[in-house]
Amino acid sequence: MSYLIYVAGFGAAVVIFLWLRDARIFYRTGLPCYRKAAYRGVLYGALATFGVICTILLGALTEMIGIGLVLLALYLQGRIERENVWKNEGKVERLLGSVPRPGANKK
């Protein structure tokens, strides 16, 4: 077992985490750019998972192909245009996707 399997697994976990974060931000804000990012995140998560499967099952020849698929999923997920939804939040709030709901401060 090569260490590249762990690298591919961690990369796929990051892709899935970012997808869930985009879905949470869309749920809280309703912004169409995050809806698009959440929908595309499903495809990119599947691509990254396929890359992990290629890395694990198909042996040494396809380890680099599997890593390449995971990196492609990360690259494509980072290219999606998103609006800036944070004003003064800290690092933890941004990491977890905690955004204020629109209209939450209105009385």
Backbone as XML, in Angstrom:
<?xml version="1.0"?>
<chain id="A" units="angstrom">
  <residue number="1" name="MET">
    <atom name="N" x="0.837" y="-1.178" z="0.000"/>
    <atom name="CA" x="0.000" y="0.000" z="0.000"/>
    <atom name="C" x="0.884" y="1.244" z="0.000"/>
  </residue>
  <residue number="2" name="SER">
    <atom name="N" x="0.590" y="2.119" z="-0.893"/>
    <atom name="CA" x="1.406" y="3.300" z="-1.053"/>
    <atom name="C" x="0.813" y="4.475" z="-0.274"/>
  </residue>
  <residue number="3" name="TYR">
    <atom name="N" x="1.644" y="5.426" z="0.006"/>
    <atom name="CA" x="1.171" y="6.628" z="0.700"/>
    <atom name="C" x="0.270" y="7.472" z="-0.196"/>
  </residue>
  <residue number="4" name="LEU">
    <atom name="N" x="0.318" y="7.257" z="-1.504"/>
    <atom name="CA" x="-0.527" y="8.015" z="-2.416"/>
    <atom name="C" x="-2.010" y="7.720" z="-2.208"/>
  </residue>
  <residue number="5" name="ILE">
    <atom name="N" x="-2.315" y="6.561" z="-1.671"/>
    <atom name="CA" x="-3.713" y="6.247" z="-1.358"/>
    <atom name="C" x="-4.233" y="7.200" z="-0.293"/>
  </residue>
  <residue number="6" name="TYR">
    <atom name="N" x="-3.393" y="7.482" z="0.692"/>
    <atom name="CA" x="-3.795" y="8.408" z="1.749"/>
    <atom name="C" x="-3.932" y="9.838" z="1.213"/>
  </residue>
  <residue number="7" name="VAL">
    <atom name="N" x="-3.061" y="10.213" z="0.305"/>
    <atom name="CA" x="-3.144" y="11.542" z="-0.300"/>
    <atom name="C" x="-4.436" y="11.676" z="-1.102"/>
  </residue>
  <residue number="8" name="ALA">
    <atom name="N" x="-4.769" y="10.654" z="-1.870"/>
    <atom name="CA" x="-6.000" y="10.679" z="-2.658"/>
    <atom name="C" x="-7.225" y="10.689" z="-1.742"/>
  </residue>
  <residue number="9" name="GLY">
    <atom name="N" x="-7.193" y="9.926" z="-0.687"/>
    <atom name="CA" x="-8.312" y="9.907" z="0.258"/>
    <atom name="C" x="-8.513" y="11.248" z="0.939"/>
  </residue>
  <residue number="10" name="PHE">
    <atom name="N" x="-7.424" y="11.879" z="1.335"/>
    <atom name="CA" x="-7.526" y="13.199" z="1.953"/>
    <atom name="C" x="-8.038" y="14.229" z="0.957"/>
  </residue>
  <residue number="11" name="GLY">
    <atom name="N" x="-7.587" y="14.165" z="-0.285"/>
    <atom name="CA" x="-8.067" y="15.087" z="-1.312"/>
    <atom name="C" x="-9.557" y="14.913" z="-1.574"/>
  </residue>
  <residue number="12" name="ALA">
    <atom name="N" x="-10.017" y="13.669" z="-1.625"/>
    <atom name="CA" x="-11.443" y="13.417" z="-1.828"/>
    <atom name="C" x="-12.250" y="13.916" z="-0.637"/>
  </residue>
  <residue number="13" name="ALA">
    <atom name="N" x="-11.716" y="13.752" z="0.565"/>
    <atom name="CA" x="-12.412" y="14.257" z="1.755"/>
    <atom name="C" x="-12.533" y="15.778" z="1.707"/>
  </residue>
  <residue number="14" name="VAL">
    <atom name="N" x="-11.518" y="16.456" z="1.214"/>
    <atom name="CA" x="-11.565" y="17.915" z="1.090"/>
    <atom name="C" x="-12.611" y="18.331" z="0.060"/>
  </residue>
  <residue number="15" name="VAL">
    <atom name="N" x="-12.682" y="17.624" z="-1.058"/>
    <atom name="CA" x="-13.679" y="17.937" z="-2.089"/>
    <atom name="C" x="-15.088" y="17.774" z="-1.524"/>
  </residue>
  <residue number="16" name="ILE">
    <atom name="N" x="-15.320" y="16.703" z="-0.803"/>
    <atom name="CA" x="-16.647" y="16.462" z="-0.234"/>
    <atom name="C" x="-16.956" y="17.483" z="0.855"/>
  </residue>
  <residue number="17" name="PHE">
    <atom name="N" x="-15.964" y="17.854" z="1.664"/>
    <atom name="CA" x="-16.177" y="18.878" z="2.688"/>
    <atom name="C" x="-16.554" y="20.216" z="2.056"/>
  </residue>
  <residue number="18" name="LEU">
    <atom name="N" x="-15.862" y="20.603" z="0.990"/>
    <atom name="CA" x="-16.173" y="21.861" z="0.320"/>
    <atom name="C" x="-17.549" y="21.835" z="-0.327"/>
  </residue>
  <residue number="19" name="TRP">
    <atom name="N" x="-17.942" y="20.673" z="-0.836"/>
    <atom name="CA" x="-19.281" y="20.538" z="-1.402"/>
    <atom name="C" x="-20.340" y="20.731" z="-0.322"/>
  </residue>
  <residue number="20" name="LEU">
    <atom name="N" x="-20.166" y="20.090" z="0.821"/>
    <atom name="CA" x="-21.134" y="20.239" z="1.906"/>
    <atom name="C" x="-21.155" y="21.666" z="2.442"/>
  </residue>
  <residue number="21" name="ARG">
    <atom name="N" x="-20.017" y="22.321" z="2.465"/>
    <atom name="CA" x="-19.955" y="23.720" z="2.898"/>
    <atom name="C" x="-20.725" y="24.624" z="1.938"/>
  </residue>
  <residue number="22" name="ASP">
    <atom name="N" x="-20.558" y="24.411" z="0.637"/>
    <atom name="CA" x="-21.314" y="25.187" z="-0.346"/>
    <atom name="C" x="-22.811" y="24.929" z="-0.223"/>
  </residue>
  <residue number="23" name="ALA">
    <atom name="N" x="-23.186" y="23.686" z="0.031"/>
    <atom name="CA" x="-24.602" y="23.361" z="0.203"/>
    <atom name="C" x="-25.167" y="24.050" z="1.444"/>
  </residue>
  <residue number="24" name="ARG">
    <atom name="N" x="-24.396" y="24.114" z="2.507"/>
    <atom name="CA" x="-24.863" y="24.789" z="3.718"/>
    <atom name="C" x="-25.025" y="26.284" z="3.491"/>
  </residue>
  <residue number="25" name="ILE">
    <atom name="N" x="-24.081" y="26.888" z="2.799"/>
    <atom name="CA" x="-24.174" y="28.324" z="2.521"/>
    <atom name="C" x="-25.374" y="28.596" z="1.617"/>
  </residue>
  <residue number="26" name="PHE">
    <atom name="N" x="-25.628" y="27.729" z="0.625"/>
    <atom name="CA" x="-26.803" y="27.921" z="-0.213"/>
    <atom name="C" x="-28.082" y="27.796" z="0.596"/>
  </residue>
  <residue number="27" name="TYR">
    <atom name="N" x="-28.132" y="26.835" z="1.500"/>
    <atom name="CA" x="-29.326" y="26.647" z="2.327"/>
    <atom name="C" x="-29.597" y="27.873" z="3.199"/>
  </residue>
  <residue number="28" name="ARG">
    <atom name="N" x="-28.540" y="28.479" z="3.706"/>
    <atom name="CA" x="-28.713" y="29.626" z="4.601"/>
    <atom name="C" x="-28.969" y="30.935" z="3.864"/>
  </residue>
  <residue number="29" name="THR">
    <atom name="N" x="-28.422" y="31.104" z="2.663"/>
    <atom name="CA" x="-28.549" y="32.381" z="1.971"/>
    <atom name="C" x="-29.472" y="32.333" z="0.762"/>
  </residue>
  <residue number="30" name="GLY">
    <atom name="N" x="-29.542" y="31.209" z="0.084"/>
    <atom name="CA" x="-30.352" y="31.107" z="-1.122"/>
    <atom name="C" x="-29.724" y="31.747" z="-2.349"/>
  </residue>
  <residue number="31" name="LEU">
    <atom name="N" x="-28.445" y="32.020" z="-2.314"/>
    <atom name="CA" x="-27.761" y="32.646" z="-3.444"/>
    <atom name="C" x="-27.588" y="31.647" z="-4.597"/>
  </residue>
  <residue number="32" name="PRO">
    <atom name="N" x="-27.879" y="32.068" z="-5.822"/>
    <atom name="CA" x="-27.804" y="31.129" z="-6.948"/>
    <atom name="C" x="-26.391" y="30.640" z="-7.262"/>
  </residue>
  <residue number="33" name="CYS">
    <atom name="N" x="-25.379" y="31.441" z="-6.968"/>
    <atom name="CA" x="-24.010" y="30.991" z="-7.240"/>
    <atom name="C" x="-23.626" y="29.815" z="-6.340"/>
  </residue>
  <residue number="34" name="TYR">
    <atom name="N" x="-24.105" y="29.816" z="-5.108"/>
    <atom name="CA" x="-23.813" y="28.700" z="-4.213"/>
    <atom name="C" x="-24.672" y="27.486" z="-4.552"/>
  </residue>
  <residue number="35" name="ARG">
    <atom name="N" x="-25.853" y="27.700" z="-5.136"/>
    <atom name="CA" x="-26.653" y="26.575" z="-5.605"/>
    <atom name="C" x="-25.918" y="25.851" z="-6.721"/>
  </residue>
  <residue number="36" name="LYS">
    <atom name="N" x="-25.384" y="26.619" z="-7.658"/>
    <atom name="CA" x="-24.614" y="26.041" z="-8.756"/>
    <atom name="C" x="-23.383" y="25.305" z="-8.224"/>
  </residue>
  <residue number="37" name="ALA">
    <atom name="N" x="-22.718" y="25.901" z="-7.244"/>
    <atom name="CA" x="-21.535" y="25.273" z="-6.659"/>
    <atom name="C" x="-21.901" y="23.987" z="-5.926"/>
  </residue>
  <residue number="38" name="ALA">
    <atom name="N" x="-23.047" y="23.977" z="-5.245"/>
    <atom name="CA" x="-23.468" y="22.775" z="-4.525"/>
    <atom name="C" x="-23.846" y="21.660" z="-5.502"/>
  </residue>
  <residue number="39" name="TYR">
    <atom name="N" x="-24.521" y="22.006" z="-6.600"/>
    <atom name="CA" x="-24.883" y="20.995" z="-7.582"/>
    <atom name="C" x="-23.657" y="20.424" z="-8.276"/>
  </residue>
  <residue number="40" name="ARG">
    <atom name="N" x="-22.751" y="21.291" z="-8.647"/>
    <atom name="CA" x="-21.522" y="20.809" z="-9.299"/>
    <atom name="C" x="-20.630" y="20.058" z="-8.317"/>
  </residue>
  <residue number="41" name="GLY">
    <atom name="N" x="-20.733" y="20.390" z="-7.037"/>
    <atom name="CA" x="-19.947" y="19.688" z="-6.033"/>
    <atom name="C" x="-20.274" y="18.212" z="-5.955"/>
  </residue>
  <residue number="42" name="VAL">
    <atom name="N" x="-21.503" y="17.851" z="-6.272"/>
    <atom name="CA" x="-21.870" y="16.433" z="-6.313"/>
    <atom name="C" x="-21.048" y="15.714" z="-7.382"/>
  </residue>
  <residue number="43" name="LEU">
    <atom name="N" x="-20.953" y="16.324" z="-8.547"/>
    <atom name="CA" x="-20.183" y="15.712" z="-9.637"/>
    <atom name="C" x="-18.694" y="15.655" z="-9.310"/>
  </residue>
  <residue number="44" name="TYR">
    <atom name="N" x="-18.187" y="16.727" z="-8.722"/>
    <atom name="CA" x="-16.766" y="16.753" z="-8.392"/>
    <atom name="C" x="-16.445" y="15.777" z="-7.262"/>
  </residue>
  <residue number="45" name="GLY">
    <atom name="N" x="-17.371" y="15.612" z="-6.331"/>
    <atom name="CA" x="-17.184" y="14.606" z="-5.276"/>
    <atom name="C" x="-17.162" y="13.201" z="-5.847"/>
  </residue>
  <residue number="46" name="ALA">
    <atom name="N" x="-18.016" y="12.945" z="-6.833"/>
    <atom name="CA" x="-18.020" y="11.636" z="-7.486"/>
    <atom name="C" x="-16.722" y="11.408" z="-8.265"/>
  </residue>
  <residue number="47" name="LEU">
    <atom name="N" x="-16.236" y="12.460" z="-8.920"/>
    <atom name="CA" x="-14.971" y="12.348" z="-9.647"/>
    <atom name="C" x="-13.812" y="12.064" z="-8.694"/>
  </residue>
  <residue number="48" name="ALA">
    <atom name="N" x="-13.787" y="12.749" z="-7.559"/>
    <atom name="CA" x="-12.716" y="12.519" z="-6.584"/>
    <atom name="C" x="-12.813" y="11.114" z="-5.988"/>
  </residue>
  <residue number="49" name="THR">
    <atom name="N" x="-14.025" y="10.654" z="-5.724"/>
    <atom name="CA" x="-14.195" y="9.300" z="-5.193"/>
    <atom name="C" x="-13.755" y="8.259" z="-6.222"/>
  </residue>
  <residue number="50" name="PHE">
    <atom name="N" x="-14.060" y="8.508" z="-7.479"/>
    <atom name="CA" x="-13.584" y="7.611" z="-8.538"/>
    <atom name="C" x="-12.050" y="7.611" z="-8.601"/>
  </residue>
  <residue number="51" name="GLY">
    <atom name="N" x="-11.455" y="8.768" z="-8.377"/>
    <atom name="CA" x="-9.995" y="8.836" z="-8.340"/>
    <atom name="C" x="-9.406" y="8.018" z="-7.204"/>
  </residue>
  <residue number="52" name="VAL">
    <atom name="N" x="-10.062" y="8.037" z="-6.050"/>
    <atom name="CA" x="-9.598" y="7.222" z="-4.922"/>
    <atom name="C" x="-9.732" y="5.742" z="-5.254"/>
  </residue>
  <residue number="53" name="ILE">
    <atom name="N" x="-10.837" y="5.372" z="-5.884"/>
    <atom name="CA" x="-11.032" y="3.973" z="-6.258"/>
    <atom name="C" x="-9.969" y="3.538" z="-7.258"/>
  </residue>
  <residue number="54" name="CYS">
    <atom name="N" x="-9.653" y="4.401" z="-8.210"/>
    <atom name="CA" x="-8.576" y="4.079" z="-9.163"/>
    <atom name="C" x="-7.244" y="3.913" z="-8.452"/>
  </residue>
  <residue number="55" name="THR">
    <atom name="N" x="-6.996" y="4.737" z="-7.476"/>
    <atom name="CA" x="-5.737" y="4.660" z="-6.741"/>
    <atom name="C" x="-5.641" y="3.380" z="-5.924"/>
  </residue>
  <residue number="56" name="ILE">
    <atom name="N" x="-6.745" y="2.966" z="-5.315"/>
    <atom name="CA" x="-6.719" y="1.794" z="-4.436"/>
    <atom name="C" x="-6.743" y="0.485" z="-5.232"/>
  </residue>
  <residue number="57" name="LEU">
    <atom name="N" x="-7.671" y="0.362" z="-6.134"/>
    <atom name="CA" x="-7.942" y="-0.945" z="-6.736"/>
    <atom name="C" x="-7.064" y="-1.306" z="-7.915"/>
  </residue>
  <residue number="58" name="LEU">
    <atom name="N" x="-6.704" y="-0.349" z="-8.711"/>
    <atom name="CA" x="-6.087" y="-0.698" z="-9.984"/>
    <atom name="C" x="-4.564" y="-0.762" z="-9.950"/>
  </residue>
  <residue number="59" name="GLY">
    <atom name="N" x="-3.964" y="-0.524" z="-8.828"/>
    <atom name="CA" x="-2.547" y="-0.772" z="-8.699"/>
    <atom name="C" x="-1.646" y="0.408" z="-8.995"/>
  </residue>
  <residue number="60" name="ALA">
    <atom name="N" x="-0.372" y="0.099" z="-9.135"/>
    <atom name="CA" x="0.663" y="1.127" z="-9.228"/>
    <atom name="C" x="0.585" y="1.933" z="-10.515"/>
  </residue>
  <residue number="61" name="LEU">
    <atom name="N" x="0.111" y="1.339" z="-11.574"/>
    <atom name="CA" x="0.067" y="2.047" z="-12.847"/>
    <atom name="C" x="-0.932" y="3.196" z="-12.812"/>
  </residue>
  <residue number="62" name="THR">
    <atom name="N" x="-2.041" y="2.995" z="-12.137"/>
    <atom name="CA" x="-3.092" y="4.014" z="-12.157"/>
    <atom name="C" x="-3.117" y="4.878" z="-10.905"/>
  </residue>
  <residue number="63" name="GLU">
    <atom name="N" x="-2.126" y="4.753" z="-10.045"/>
    <atom name="CA" x="-2.079" y="5.637" z="-8.874"/>
    <atom name="C" x="-2.001" y="7.098" z="-9.290"/>
  </residue>
  <residue number="64" name="MET">
    <atom name="N" x="-1.180" y="7.381" z="-10.258"/>
    <atom name="CA" x="-1.043" y="8.763" z="-10.712"/>
    <atom name="C" x="-2.295" y="9.247" z="-11.430"/>
  </residue>
  <residue number="65" name="ILE">
    <atom name="N" x="-2.978" y="8.355" z="-12.125"/>
    <atom name="CA" x="-4.235" y="8.738" z="-12.769"/>
    <atom name="C" x="-5.272" y="9.067" z="-11.705"/>
  </residue>
  <residue number="66" name="GLY">
    <atom name="N" x="-5.329" y="8.269" z="-10.657"/>
    <atom name="CA" x="-6.264" y="8.530" z="-9.561"/>
    <atom name="C" x="-5.971" y="9.840" z="-8.852"/>
  </residue>
  <residue number="67" name="ILE">
    <atom name="N" x="-4.695" y="10.108" z="-8.589"/>
    <atom name="CA" x="-4.306" y="11.379" z="-7.977"/>
    <atom name="C" x="-4.656" y="12.533" z="-8.911"/>
  </residue>
  <residue number="68" name="GLY">
    <atom name="N" x="-4.448" y="12.338" z="-10.190"/>
    <atom name="CA" x="-4.791" y="13.367" z="-11.171"/>
    <atom name="C" x="-6.281" y="13.661" z="-11.189"/>
  </residue>
  <residue number="69" name="LEU">
    <atom name="N" x="-7.114" y="12.639" z="-11.063"/>
    <atom name="CA" x="-8.558" y="12.850" z="-11.025"/>
    <atom name="C" x="-8.983" y="13.618" z="-9.783"/>
  </residue>
  <residue number="70" name="VAL">
    <atom name="N" x="-8.359" y="13.310" z="-8.654"/>
    <atom name="CA" x="-8.671" y="14.043" z="-7.414"/>
    <atom name="C" x="-8.240" y="15.497" z="-7.545"/>
  </residue>
  <residue number="71" name="LEU">
    <atom name="N" x="-7.064" y="15.735" z="-8.080"/>
    <atom name="CA" x="-6.599" y="17.106" z="-8.269"/>
    <atom name="C" x="-7.453" y="17.861" z="-9.282"/>
  </residue>
  <residue number="72" name="LEU">
    <atom name="N" x="-7.923" y="17.168" z="-10.312"/>
    <atom name="CA" x="-8.829" y="17.789" z="-11.272"/>
    <atom name="C" x="-10.133" y="18.210" z="-10.597"/>
  </residue>
  <residue number="73" name="ALA">
    <atom name="N" x="-10.658" y="17.362" z="-9.737"/>
    <atom name="CA" x="-11.886" y="17.707" z="-9.009"/>
    <atom name="C" x="-11.660" y="18.917" z="-8.108"/>
  </residue>
  <residue number="74" name="LEU">
    <atom name="N" x="-10.530" y="18.970" z="-7.422"/>
    <atom name="CA" x="-10.218" y="20.128" z="-6.581"/>
    <atom name="C" x="-10.079" y="21.399" z="-7.415"/>
  </residue>
  <residue number="75" name="TYR">
    <atom name="N" x="-9.432" y="21.294" z="-8.542"/>
    <atom name="CA" x="-9.240" y="22.452" z="-9.419"/>
    <atom name="C" x="-10.576" y="22.968" z="-9.949"/>
  </residue>
  <residue number="76" name="LEU">
    <atom name="N" x="-11.400" y="22.066" z="-10.436"/>
    <atom name="CA" x="-12.686" y="22.469" z="-10.994"/>
    <atom name="C" x="-13.601" y="23.066" z="-9.928"/>
  </residue>
  <residue number="77" name="GLN">
    <atom name="N" x="-13.533" y="22.531" z="-8.723"/>
    <atom name="CA" x="-14.374" y="23.074" z="-7.660"/>
    <atom name="C" x="-13.923" y="24.471" z="-7.247"/>
  </residue>
  <residue number="78" name="GLY">
    <atom name="N" x="-12.670" y="24.749" z="-7.352"/>
    <atom name="CA" x="-12.167" y="26.066" z="-6.997"/>
    <atom name="C" x="-12.429" y="27.126" z="-8.051"/>
  </residue>
  <residue number="79" name="ARG">
    <atom name="N" x="-12.754" y="26.721" z="-9.268"/>
    <atom name="CA" x="-12.986" y="27.683" z="-10.351"/>
    <atom name="C" x="-14.394" y="28.255" z="-10.365"/>
  </residue>
  <residue number="80" name="ILE">
    <atom name="N" x="-15.312" y="27.710" z="-9.592"/>
    <atom name="CA" x="-16.699" y="28.177" z="-9.607"/>
    <atom name="C" x="-16.751" y="29.561" z="-8.962"/>
  </residue>
  <residue number="81" name="GLU">
    <atom name="N" x="-17.411" y="30.502" z="-9.642"/>
    <atom name="CA" x="-17.555" y="31.865" z="-9.116"/>
    <atom name="C" x="-18.564" y="31.874" z="-7.972"/>
  </residue>
  <residue number="82" name="ARG">
    <atom name="N" x="-18.165" y="32.481" z="-6.859"/>
    <atom name="CA" x="-19.035" y="32.597" z="-5.701"/>
    <atom name="C" x="-19.036" y="34.037" z="-5.222"/>
  </residue>
  <residue number="83" name="GLU">
    <atom name="N" x="-20.174" y="34.441" z="-4.653"/>
    <atom name="CA" x="-20.260" y="35.781" z="-4.087"/>
    <atom name="C" x="-19.591" y="35.804" z="-2.713"/>
  </residue>
  <residue number="84" name="ASN">
    <atom name="N" x="-19.158" y="36.987" z="-2.315"/>
    <atom name="CA" x="-18.567" y="37.144" z="-0.989"/>
    <atom name="C" x="-19.706" y="37.322" z="0.020"/>
  </residue>
  <residue number="85" name="VAL">
    <atom name="N" x="-19.862" y="36.373" z="0.918"/>
    <atom name="CA" x="-20.970" y="36.413" z="1.868"/>
    <atom name="C" x="-20.517" y="36.765" z="3.278"/>
  </residue>
  <residue number="86" name="TRP">
    <atom name="N" x="-19.214" y="36.912" z="3.482"/>
    <atom name="CA" x="-18.713" y="37.198" z="4.810"/>
    <atom name="C" x="-18.303" y="38.658" z="4.933"/>
  </residue>
  <residue number="87" name="LYS">
    <atom name="N" x="-18.597" y="39.222" z="6.077"/>
    <atom name="CA" x="-18.218" y="40.612" z="6.348"/>
    <atom name="C" x="-17.112" y="40.671" z="7.400"/>
  </residue>
  <residue number="88" name="ASN">
    <atom name="N" x="-17.425" y="40.281" z="8.636"/>
    <atom name="CA" x="-16.457" y="40.368" z="9.736"/>
    <atom name="C" x="-16.310" y="39.045" z="10.468"/>
  </residue>
  <residue number="89" name="GLU">
    <atom name="N" x="-16.654" y="37.934" z="9.840"/>
    <atom name="CA" x="-16.579" y="36.643" z="10.502"/>
    <atom name="C" x="-15.125" y="36.185" z="10.627"/>
  </residue>
  <residue number="90" name="GLY">
    <atom name="N" x="-14.909" y="35.326" z="11.581"/>
    <atom name="CA" x="-13.571" y="34.789" z="11.796"/>
    <atom name="C" x="-13.287" y="33.587" z="10.911"/>
  </residue>
  <residue number="91" name="LYS">
    <atom name="N" x="-12.134" y="32.994" z="11.149"/>
    <atom name="CA" x="-11.685" y="31.881" z="10.326"/>
    <atom name="C" x="-12.541" y="30.636" z="10.514"/>
  </residue>
  <residue number="92" name="VAL">
    <atom name="N" x="-12.964" y="30.378" z="11.730"/>
    <atom name="CA" x="-13.751" y="29.179" z="12.000"/>
    <atom name="C" x="-15.116" y="29.273" z="11.333"/>
  </residue>
  <residue number="93" name="GLU">
    <atom name="N" x="-15.744" y="30.452" z="11.382"/>
    <atom name="CA" x="-17.041" y="30.629" z="10.741"/>
    <atom name="C" x="-16.933" y="30.449" z="9.228"/>
  </residue>
  <residue number="94" name="ARG">
    <atom name="N" x="-15.865" y="30.943" z="8.643"/>
    <atom name="CA" x="-15.670" y="30.776" z="7.208"/>
    <atom name="C" x="-15.403" y="29.316" z="6.865"/>
  </residue>
  <residue number="95" name="LEU">
    <atom name="N" x="-14.630" y="28.642" z="7.696"/>
    <atom name="CA" x="-14.324" y="27.237" z="7.457"/>
    <atom name="C" x="-15.585" y="26.390" z="7.487"/>
  </residue>
  <residue number="96" name="LEU">
    <atom name="N" x="-16.447" y="26.646" z="8.446"/>
    <atom name="CA" x="-17.654" y="25.840" z="8.603"/>
    <atom name="C" x="-18.816" y="26.322" z="7.753"/>
  </residue>
  <residue number="97" name="GLY">
    <atom name="N" x="-18.694" y="27.468" z="7.110"/>
    <atom name="CA" x="-19.760" y="27.967" z="6.264"/>
    <atom name="C" x="-20.872" y="28.645" z="7.029"/>
  </residue>
  <residue number="98" name="SER">
    <atom name="N" x="-20.577" y="29.182" z="8.194"/>
    <atom name="CA" x="-21.583" y="29.893" z="8.973"/>
    <atom name="C" x="-21.734" y="31.296" z="8.422"/>
  </residue>
  <residue number="99" name="VAL">
    <atom name="N" x="-22.864" y="31.566" z="7.815"/>
    <atom name="CA" x="-23.137" y="32.885" z="7.269"/>
    <atom name="C" x="-24.426" y="33.402" z="7.884"/>
  </residue>
  <residue number="100" name="PRO">
    <atom name="N" x="-24.542" y="34.701" z="8.027"/>
    <atom name="CA" x="-25.798" y="35.237" z="8.559"/>
    <atom name="C" x="-26.910" y="35.071" z="7.534"/>
  </residue>
  <residue number="101" name="ARG">
    <atom name="N" x="-28.086" y="34.728" z="8.021"/>
    <atom name="CA" x="-29.246" y="34.599" z="7.134"/>
    <atom name="C" x="-29.719" y="35.986" z="6.735"/>
  </residue>
  <residue number="102" name="PRO">
    <atom name="N" x="-30.095" y="36.154" z="5.488"/>
    <atom name="CA" x="-30.619" y="37.467" z="5.077"/>
    <atom name="C" x="-31.955" y="37.727" z="5.767"/>
  </residue>
  <residue number="103" name="GLY">
    <atom name="N" x="-32.103" y="38.903" z="6.303"/>
    <atom name="CA" x="-33.324" y="39.270" z="6.994"/>
    <atom name="C" x="-33.402" y="38.786" z="8.429"/>
  </residue>
  <residue number="104" name="ALA">
    <atom name="N" x="-32.319" y="38.219" z="8.958"/>
    <atom name="CA" x="-32.355" y="37.712" z="10.327"/>
    <atom name="C" x="-32.324" y="38.839" z="11.347"/>
  </residue>
  <residue number="105" name="ASN">
    <atom name="N" x="-31.769" y="40.002" z="10.976"/>
    <atom name="CA" x="-31.666" y="41.117" z="11.911"/>
    <atom name="C" x="-32.867" y="42.050" z="11.844"/>
  </residue>
  <residue number="106" name="LYS">
    <atom name="N" x="-33.786" y="41.781" z="10.954"/>
    <atom name="CA" x="-34.956" y="42.649" z="10.832"/>
    <atom name="C" x="-35.967" y="42.317" z="11.920"/>
  </residue>
  <residue number="107" name="LYS">
    <atom name="N" x="-36.692" y="43.357" z="12.356"/>
    <atom name="CA" x="-37.689" y="43.133" z="13.399"/>
    <atom name="C" x="-39.078" y="43.238" z="12.844"/>
  </residue>
</chain>
